[in-house]
Amino acid sequence: ERIKNLVSEVWGVCCYYNGSVAQTVYMASSSGYTADAQNVWGSSVPYLKSVSCPFDAGSDPNYGSVMKVSEDNMRSLLEGALGISLSGNPANWIVPTAYVDGNYVSKISIDGQTTISGRKMRETVMGYKLKSTAFDVSYSDGYFTFTTYGYGHGVGMSQNGANILAKQGYSYVDILKYYFTGIEVL
């Protein structure tokens, strides 16, 4: 009954940008900023811009997740996905060189041989085992250590952040307008 009441309260309400229905995408949590759609999917969407989301850093269990990958496994993943042969210096295998929207990795030098995006690293090389493209990586004692911030692609609304804003008294309309720049909720 509670769910039916909640649904009936928003039945017929929609988000619009310049008179067209807005695609209100979301992820579990951000890295402290949401990501601009241009930097993730290569297409600029005026209401899917990066916004500050400091709520996730202090309350999201996915913020700062650590994953270790052995040198042998990392070699196999990189060589298999990228069709290259890596050098004998694992410390040079994964070197982030550029960031966007806070700390999302946009470019990574792979052993000085090729450059890939953080998205390709997360999706293709790691098979989505990295929780986001906002990560730090280090190598020591035969292991790569990835520390990720947030969970998901980063674009749009952070579910965790929206929950925190709701607990602070923000209405659902205020929350939607916070994450989706310039929309109308009608």
C-alpha positions as CSV (number, residue, x, y, z in Angstrom):
1,E,0.0,0.0,0.0
2,R,2.9,2.4,0.8
3,I,4.4,1.8,-2.6
4,K,1.1,2.4,-4.4
5,N,0.7,5.7,-2.5
6,L,4.3,6.8,-3.3
7,V,3.8,6.0,-7.0
8,S,0.5,7.8,-7.2
9,E,2.1,11.0,-5.7
10,V,4.4,11.3,-8.8
11,W,2.3,9.6,-11.4
12,G,2.4,11.8,-14.6
13,V,5.4,13.9,-13.4
14,C,8.3,14.0,-15.8
15,C,11.7,15.8,-16.2
16,Y,12.0,18.1,-19.2
17,Y,14.8,20.1,-20.8
18,N,13.8,22.8,-23.3
19,G,10.4,21.1,-23.7
20,S,11.7,17.6,-24.4
21,V,11.8,14.7,-22.0
22,A,15.1,14.5,-20.2
23,Q,17.1,11.2,-19.9
24,T,17.6,11.1,-16.2
25,V,20.3,8.5,-15.8
26,Y,21.8,7.6,-12.5
27,M,24.5,5.6,-10.8
28,A,24.9,4.1,-7.3
29,S,27.4,6.8,-6.1
30,S,29.9,9.4,-7.4
31,S,33.5,10.1,-6.8
32,G,32.7,13.4,-5.1
33,Y,31.6,14.8,-8.5
34,T,29.3,13.4,-11.1
35,A,30.7,13.0,-14.5
36,D,29.8,15.0,-17.6
37,A,28.1,12.8,-20.3
38,Q,30.6,14.2,-22.9
39,N,33.5,12.7,-20.9
40,V,31.9,9.3,-20.5
41,W,29.8,8.7,-23.6
42,G,31.3,11.2,-26.0
43,S,28.1,13.2,-26.5
44,S,27.3,16.5,-24.9
45,V,24.0,16.6,-23.1
46,P,23.3,20.1,-21.5
47,Y,21.6,18.7,-18.4
48,L,24.1,15.9,-17.8
49,K,27.0,18.1,-16.6
50,S,29.4,17.4,-13.8
51,V,28.2,18.6,-10.4
52,S,29.8,18.5,-7.0
53,C,28.5,15.6,-4.9
54,P,30.5,15.7,-1.6
55,F,27.9,13.6,0.2
56,D,29.2,10.3,-1.3
57,A,32.8,10.6,0.1
58,G,31.6,10.5,3.7
59,S,28.7,8.0,3.5
60,D,29.1,5.7,0.6
61,P,30.5,2.2,1.4
62,N,31.8,2.0,-2.2
63,Y,34.0,5.1,-1.7
64,G,37.6,4.0,-1.3
65,S,37.0,0.3,-2.2
66,V,40.2,-1.6,-2.6
67,M,40.9,-4.4,-5.0
68,K,44.2,-6.2,-5.5
69,V,45.2,-7.9,-8.8
70,S,48.3,-10.1,-9.1
71,E,51.0,-9.1,-11.6
72,D,50.4,-12.3,-13.6
73,N,46.6,-11.7,-13.7
74,M,47.1,-8.1,-14.7
75,R,49.5,-9.0,-17.5
76,S,46.9,-11.5,-18.8
77,L,44.1,-9.0,-18.7
78,L,46.0,-6.2,-20.4
79,E,47.7,-8.3,-23.0
80,G,44.4,-10.1,-23.8
81,A,42.3,-7.0,-24.1
82,L,44.8,-4.8,-25.8
83,G,46.8,-7.2,-28.0
84,I,50.1,-6.0,-26.8
85,S,53.2,-7.6,-25.1
86,L,54.1,-5.9,-21.8
87,S,57.6,-5.1,-20.7
88,G,59.2,-6.6,-17.6
89,N,58.5,-3.4,-15.6
90,P,55.0,-3.7,-14.1
91,A,55.3,-0.3,-12.4
92,N,55.0,1.2,-15.9
93,W,52.1,-0.9,-17.1
94,I,49.2,1.3,-15.8
95,V,50.0,5.0,-15.5
96,P,47.0,7.4,-15.4
97,T,48.0,10.6,-17.3
98,A,44.8,12.7,-17.4
99,Y,41.6,13.2,-15.2
100,V,38.3,14.9,-15.8
101,D,35.4,16.0,-13.6
102,G,37.2,15.7,-10.3
103,N,39.1,12.5,-10.3
104,Y,37.7,10.3,-13.1
105,V,40.6,8.8,-15.0
106,S,40.4,9.9,-18.7
107,K,43.7,8.6,-20.1
108,I,46.0,5.9,-19.0
109,S,49.4,5.1,-20.5
110,I,49.8,1.3,-20.8
111,D,53.5,0.5,-20.5
112,G,54.3,3.5,-22.7
113,Q,53.0,1.6,-25.7
114,T,49.4,2.8,-26.0
115,T,46.9,5.1,-24.3
116,I,43.4,4.0,-23.3
117,S,40.6,5.7,-21.5
118,G,39.6,5.0,-17.9
119,R,36.3,3.7,-19.3
120,K,38.1,1.1,-21.5
121,M,40.2,0.1,-18.4
122,R,37.1,-0.4,-16.3
123,E,34.8,-2.1,-18.9
124,T,37.1,-3.9,-21.4
125,V,40.3,-4.7,-19.5
126,M,38.8,-5.3,-16.0
127,G,35.4,-6.5,-17.1
128,Y,33.6,-4.0,-14.8
129,K,35.5,-5.3,-11.7
130,L,36.5,-1.7,-11.0
131,K,33.6,0.0,-9.4
132,S,34.2,3.3,-11.3
133,T,36.7,5.1,-13.5
134,A,37.6,7.3,-10.6
135,F,40.5,5.3,-9.2
136,D,44.1,5.3,-8.0
137,V,46.4,2.5,-8.9
138,S,49.8,1.4,-7.5
139,Y,52.1,-1.5,-7.9
140,S,54.1,-3.2,-5.1
141,D,55.3,-6.7,-4.2
142,G,53.7,-8.4,-7.3
143,Y,50.3,-6.8,-6.9
144,F,48.4,-3.9,-8.4
145,T,46.2,-2.1,-5.9
146,F,43.2,-0.2,-7.2
147,T,41.3,2.2,-5.0
148,T,38.0,3.3,-6.5
149,Y,35.7,6.1,-5.6
150,G,32.0,5.8,-6.3
151,Y,30.2,3.0,-8.1
152,G,29.0,3.2,-11.7
153,H,29.5,5.3,-14.8
154,G,29.3,8.6,-12.8
155,V,26.7,10.4,-15.0
156,G,23.5,11.9,-13.7
157,M,22.2,11.4,-10.2
158,S,24.0,9.6,-7.4
159,Q,21.5,7.3,-5.6
160,N,23.6,7.6,-2.4
161,G,23.8,11.4,-2.7
162,A,20.1,11.7,-3.4
163,N,19.3,9.6,-0.4
164,I,21.4,11.9,1.8
165,L,19.8,15.0,0.3
166,A,16.3,13.6,1.0
167,K,17.3,12.9,4.7
168,Q,18.4,16.6,4.8
169,G,14.9,17.6,3.8
170,Y,15.3,18.2,0.1
171,S,12.2,17.4,-2.0
172,Y,12.5,15.0,-4.9
173,V,12.1,18.0,-7.3
174,D,15.0,19.8,-5.6
175,I,17.1,16.7,-5.8
176,L,16.4,16.2,-9.5
177,K,17.2,19.8,-10.3
178,Y,20.5,19.5,-8.3
179,Y,21.7,16.6,-10.4
180,F,20.2,17.5,-13.8
181,T,21.3,21.1,-14.7
182,G,18.5,23.3,-16.1
183,I,15.6,20.8,-16.1
184,E,12.0,21.4,-15.3
185,V,10.0,18.9,-13.3
186,L,6.3,19.0,-14.4
